[in-house]
Amino acid sequence: MYQPSTISHQQTMNEKIRTVEFQKEKYTKNTVKFAEVQTHGQAPVIGALYVQKWFAGDSNRLKVTIEVQ
């Protein structure tokens, strides 16, 4: 049975993990809308993100890490 090496598996996993930063855009009724801070020349990964007010509080920025499985 073939098993991939740890190095190639780790490289594959690193390509599927991304940390995205967001900046507060506006308040809605129960949430805060955050806009993705884009890197020049790259397409957005998430776009807009709505977070419940009770969690977001008064924060102006968020950092979200996502992993594709």
C-alpha positions as CSV (number, residue, x, y, z in Angstrom):
1,M,0.0,0.0,0.0
2,Y,1.4,3.4,-1.0
3,Q,1.6,6.1,1.7
4,P,2.7,9.6,0.8
5,S,5.7,11.0,2.6
6,T,5.3,13.4,5.5
7,I,7.0,16.2,3.6
8,S,4.8,16.2,0.5
9,H,1.7,15.8,2.8
10,Q,2.8,18.8,4.8
11,Q,3.4,20.9,1.7
12,T,-0.1,20.0,0.5
13,M,-1.6,21.0,3.8
14,N,0.2,24.4,3.8
15,E,-1.3,25.2,0.5
16,K,-4.8,24.7,1.9
17,I,-4.5,26.9,5.0
18,R,-4.8,30.6,4.7
19,T,-5.1,33.5,7.1
20,V,-7.3,36.4,5.9
21,E,-7.6,39.8,7.5
22,F,-10.8,41.8,7.6
23,Q,-11.6,45.5,8.3
24,K,-14.9,46.7,9.8
25,E,-17.2,48.1,7.1
26,K,-20.5,48.8,8.9
27,Y,-22.9,47.7,11.6
28,T,-26.2,46.0,10.7
29,K,-29.1,45.1,13.0
30,N,-27.4,42.2,14.8
31,T,-24.1,41.9,13.1
32,V,-21.0,43.7,12.1
33,K,-20.0,43.5,8.4
34,F,-16.3,43.1,7.8
35,A,-14.6,43.5,4.3
36,E,-11.6,41.4,3.4
37,V,-8.3,43.3,3.2
38,Q,-7.0,42.3,-0.2
39,T,-3.5,41.9,-1.4
40,H,-2.7,43.7,-4.6
41,G,-3.2,41.4,-7.6
42,Q,-5.0,38.6,-5.6
43,A,-8.7,37.7,-5.8
44,P,-10.6,37.7,-2.5
45,V,-10.8,34.4,-0.6
46,I,-13.9,35.1,1.4
47,G,-15.1,38.6,0.5
48,A,-17.6,39.9,3.1
49,L,-17.9,38.4,6.6
50,Y,-20.8,39.0,9.0
51,V,-20.0,38.5,12.7
52,Q,-22.5,38.7,15.5
53,K,-22.2,42.0,17.5
54,W,-21.9,40.2,20.8
55,F,-18.7,38.6,19.5
56,A,-17.2,41.4,17.4
57,G,-17.8,44.1,20.0
58,D,-15.9,47.3,19.1
59,S,-13.1,45.6,17.1
60,N,-12.1,47.2,13.9
61,R,-10.2,44.3,12.5
62,L,-10.4,40.5,12.4
63,K,-8.0,37.8,11.4
64,V,-9.5,34.5,10.3
65,T,-7.7,31.3,9.5
66,I,-9.4,28.8,7.1
67,E,-8.4,25.3,6.2
68,V,-9.7,23.4,3.1
69,Q,-10.3,19.8,3.9
